[in-house]
């Protein structure tokens, strides 16, 4: 009867279903750690990714990501949503992918790093992978620029001379490079062994550096001699391999990573002017984007670098 009360709860209208494309975009942003990187992975423009993400946040009535200077960080709502949708979306993507009987070549692996480390260590280590079908695209540059490119999705892996601080990047220690103060035979013969407690014998020697502000030399002076280096460079050339060559040829003295000049030291073409008990050491890292999809060839390159780095 119309006036009879029911013990059953009232029926509420069904919630509007979530959009699969928005969920797919959300998961890509969650895994890539940035809107730009997700757009690259999805083949979409960044404004499209931003629009879909905002639409999903409006639908849910909750914020999914915190915007950072470089990339985004998931909120607790995003973490819970990713845990719910990742497996179903991955299974759906597997069904939608081309048949395994159809050979689809993997995209090239985009690797970036400092010129010297890439040339002397990384490329010889990775050369055998080319015979396995791995394609490489290599970019050389400075750590800060390359890490920014990694966050933006331009690179898959970055060899970095500095430790990344962004939560959007995962970094693993790769190698420790020791710095050594060296000279060619002629200058070493004139100078002799250097006293770590009295470096004044070096004050009038020509310095060779890869940058005008003498970053490696200044660090060595501060760490070993405990004083500030105020001299100006005689030669500046922005490649440590060229620094090595010009010092071997007799231009002056410099500080180099030991791995880069090990052959010349062994041959006597370079002479260490000092062997301190505590030399300056810099740790290099192998970095990739947090949450990036695990691609077979990218993983091959990563594992090969980590394997060879044990002997670096």
C-alpha positions in Angstrom: 0.0 0.0 0.0 1.1 3.5 -0.7 1.3 4.5 2.9 3.2 1.4 4.1 6.8 1.9 5.0 9.4 -0.5 3.6 12.4 -1.9 5.4 14.5 -2.0 2.2 17.1 0.8 1.5 16.2 3.2 -1.2 17.5 2.4 -4.7 20.1 5.0 -5.8 20.8 5.8 -9.4 23.8 3.9 -10.9 27.1 5.7 -10.9 28.3 6.9 -14.3 30.9 4.4 -15.6 34.5 5.4 -15.9 36.0 6.1 -19.3 38.5 3.5 -20.5 40.6 6.0 -22.4 40.8 8.2 -19.4 41.9 5.3 -17.3 44.5 4.2 -19.8 45.8 7.8 -19.8 45.8 7.9 -16.0 47.8 4.6 -15.8 50.4 5.9 -18.3 50.9 9.1 -16.3 51.1 7.1 -13.1 53.8 4.8 -14.6 55.8 7.5 -16.5 55.8 10.0 -13.7 55.1 13.0 -16.1 52.4 14.2 -18.5 55.0 14.7 -21.2 56.4 11.2 -20.9 52.9 9.7 -20.8 51.9 11.6 -24.0 55.0 10.2 -25.8 54.2 6.6 -24.7 50.5 7.0 -25.8 51.2 8.8 -29.0 49.0 11.7 -27.8 49.6 15.4 -27.4 50.3 16.7 -23.9 47.1 18.9 -23.9 45.1 15.8 -24.7 46.6 13.9 -21.8 46.1 16.9 -19.5 42.4 17.2 -20.6 41.7 13.5 -20.1 43.3 13.5 -16.7 41.3 16.5 -15.6 38.1 14.9 -16.8 38.8 11.8 -14.8 39.6 13.9 -11.7 36.3 15.8 -12.1 34.4 12.5 -12.6 35.9 11.1 -9.4 35.8 14.4 -7.5 39.3 13.7 -6.2 42.8 14.9 -7.0 44.9 12.1 -8.6 48.3 13.8 -9.0 50.3 16.5 -7.3 52.1 18.7 -9.8 55.9 18.9 -9.2 58.5 21.1 -10.9 59.5 18.1 -12.9 56.7 15.6 -13.4 53.9 14.5 -11.1 53.5 12.5 -7.9 50.5 10.2 -7.3 48.1 11.0 -4.4 46.8 8.1 -2.2 43.7 8.1 -4.4 45.8 7.6 -7.5 47.7 4.7 -5.8 44.5 3.0 -4.9 43.0 3.5 -8.4 46.2 2.2 -10.1 46.1 -0.9 -8.0 42.5 -1.6 -9.1 42.9 -0.9 -12.8 46.5 -1.8 -13.8 46.0 -5.6 -14.2 42.7 -5.4 -16.1 44.0 -2.7 -18.5 47.3 -4.6 -19.0 45.2 -7.7 -19.9 43.0 -5.7 -22.3 46.1 -4.2 -23.9 47.6 -7.7 -24.4 44.4 -8.7 -26.3 44.5 -5.6 -28.4 48.2 -6.0 -29.4 49.2 -7.6 -32.7 49.4 -11.3 -33.0 52.6 -12.8 -31.7 53.0 -14.4 -35.1 53.4 -10.9 -36.6 57.0 -9.7 -36.2 56.9 -6.1 -34.9 60.4 -4.6 -34.3 61.0 -2.9 -31.0 61.6 0.8 -31.0 65.2 2.0 -30.6 66.6 2.3 -27.1 67.3 6.0 -26.4 70.4 6.2 -24.2 72.0 9.4 -23.0 75.1 10.2 -21.0 78.5 12.1 -20.8 80.5 11.8 -24.0 83.6 10.2 -22.4 81.8 7.5 -20.4 79.5 6.6 -23.4 82.5 6.4 -25.8 85.0 4.6 -23.6 82.7 2.3 -21.5 79.1 2.1 -22.6 79.3 1.7 -26.3 81.9 -1.1 -26.3 79.8 -2.9 -23.7 76.6 -2.6 -25.7 78.1 -3.4 -29.2 77.2 -7.2 -29.0 73.5 -6.3 -28.5 73.3 -4.9 -32.0 73.7 -8.5 -33.3 70.6 -9.4 -31.2 68.5 -6.8 -33.0 68.8 -4.0 -30.5 68.8 -0.5 -32.0 70.5 2.3 -30.2 70.0 6.1 -30.4 72.6 7.9 -28.2 72.6 11.5 -27.0 75.6 13.1 -25.3 75.4 16.0 -22.9 75.5 17.3 -19.3 73.8 15.5 -16.4 71.1 18.1 -15.6 70.0 18.5 -19.2 69.9 14.7 -19.8 68.0 14.0 -16.6 65.4 16.6 -17.6 65.1 14.8 -20.9 64.6 11.5 -19.1 61.8 13.0 -17.0 60.2 14.4 -20.1 60.3 11.0 -21.8 63.0 11.8 -24.5 65.3 9.1 -23.2 64.9 5.5 -21.8 68.1 5.4 -19.9 70.6 8.0 -18.7 74.1 7.6 -17.5 74.4 10.4 -14.9 77.4 11.8 -13.2 75.1 13.2 -10.5 72.5 11.5 -8.3 69.0 12.3 -9.5 66.8 13.8 -6.8 63.4 13.6 -8.6 60.9 11.0 -7.4 60.0 10.5 -11.1 63.5 9.0 -11.7 64.9 5.7 -10.3 68.7 5.6 -10.2 71.1 2.8 -9.4 74.8 3.3 -8.6 76.8 2.1 -11.7 80.5 2.9 -11.0 82.9 4.9 -8.9 85.3 7.0 -10.9 88.6 8.0 -9.2 90.2 11.3 -10.1 94.0 11.5 -10.6 96.3 14.5 -11.1 98.4 13.8 -14.2 101.0 15.3 -16.5 102.8 14.3 -19.6 106.4 13.0 -19.3 108.0 16.4 -19.9 106.1 18.3 -17.2 106.2 15.4 -14.8 110.0 15.4 -15.2 110.2 19.1 -14.3 107.8 18.9 -11.4 108.5 15.6 -9.7 106.3 14.2 -7.0 103.9 16.6 -5.4 103.7 17.0 -1.6 100.0 16.9 -0.6 100.8 19.3 2.2 102.5 21.8 -0.1 101.1 22.2 -3.6 102.9 25.5 -4.3 105.0 23.7 -6.9 101.9 23.5 -9.1 101.1 27.1 -9.0 102.9 28.2 -12.1 102.1 25.1 -14.2 99.7 25.4 -17.2 96.3 23.9 -16.4 94.2 22.0 -19.0 90.4 21.8 -18.3 87.2 20.9 -20.1 85.4 24.0 -18.7 86.5 27.6 -18.0 85.6 27.3 -14.3 87.9 24.3 -13.8 85.3 22.1 -12.0 87.3 18.9 -11.7 90.5 20.7 -10.9 88.9 22.9 -8.3 87.3 19.8 -6.6 90.7 18.0 -6.6 92.4 21.0 -5.0 89.7 21.4 -2.4 89.6 17.7 -1.5 93.4 16.9 -1.6 95.2 20.1 -0.9 92.4 21.7 1.2 92.7 25.0 -0.5 90.9 27.0 -3.2 92.3 26.9 -6.7 92.4 30.4 -8.1 94.5 29.9 -11.3 93.1 30.2 -14.8 93.3 27.5 -17.4 95.9 27.6 -20.2 93.7 25.3 -22.4 90.0 24.8 -22.3 88.5 22.1 -24.5 85.0 20.7 -23.8 85.8 17.0 -24.0 87.9 15.0 -21.5 89.3 12.8 -24.3 90.7 15.9 -25.9 92.0 17.1 -22.5 93.8 13.7 -22.2 95.3 14.0 -25.7 96.6 17.5 -25.3 98.2 16.7 -21.9 99.9 13.6 -23.3 101.2 15.9 -26.0 102.8 18.2 -23.4 100.4 21.1 -22.9 100.4 21.0 -19.1 98.7 19.2 -16.2 95.1 18.2 -15.5 92.8 16.0 -13.4 91.1 13.1 -15.1 89.0 10.1 -14.2 91.4 7.1 -13.9 89.3 4.9 -16.2 89.8 7.4 -19.0 93.5 7.5 -18.8 94.4 4.0 -17.5 96.0 3.0 -20.8 98.2 6.1 -21.0 99.2 5.7 -17.3 100.2 2.1 -17.9 102.2 3.1 -21.0 104.0 5.9 -19.2 102.6 8.6 -21.5 100.9 10.1 -18.5 102.5 10.3 -15.0 100.5 10.6 -11.8 101.9 13.6 -9.9 100.3 12.4 -6.6 98.7 9.2 -5.3 96.7 10.5 -2.2 95.4 8.0 0.3 91.9 9.5 -0.1 91.5 10.6 -3.8 88.3 12.4 -4.9 85.7 9.8 -6.1 82.5 10.4 -8.0 79.7 7.9 -8.3 78.0 7.5 -11.6 74.3 6.3 -11.8 72.1 4.5 -14.4 68.7 6.2 -14.3 65.3 5.4 -15.8 61.8 6.8 -15.3 59.8 5.6 -12.4 56.9 3.5 -13.5 58.0 3.3 -17.2 56.8 0.2 -19.0 59.5 -2.5 -19.0 60.5 -2.9 -22.7 62.6 -5.9 -23.6 65.4 -4.1 -25.4 65.6 -1.3 -22.8 65.9 -4.0 -20.1 68.6 -5.8 -22.2 70.7 -2.6 -22.4 70.2 -1.8 -18.7 71.3 -5.3 -17.6 74.3 -5.3 -19.9 75.5 -2.0 -18.6 75.1 -3.1 -15.0 76.9 -6.4 -15.8 79.9 -4.7 -17.4 80.1 -1.9 -14.8 81.3 -4.5 -12.2 84.7 -4.3 -13.9 84.6 -0.5 -14.5 
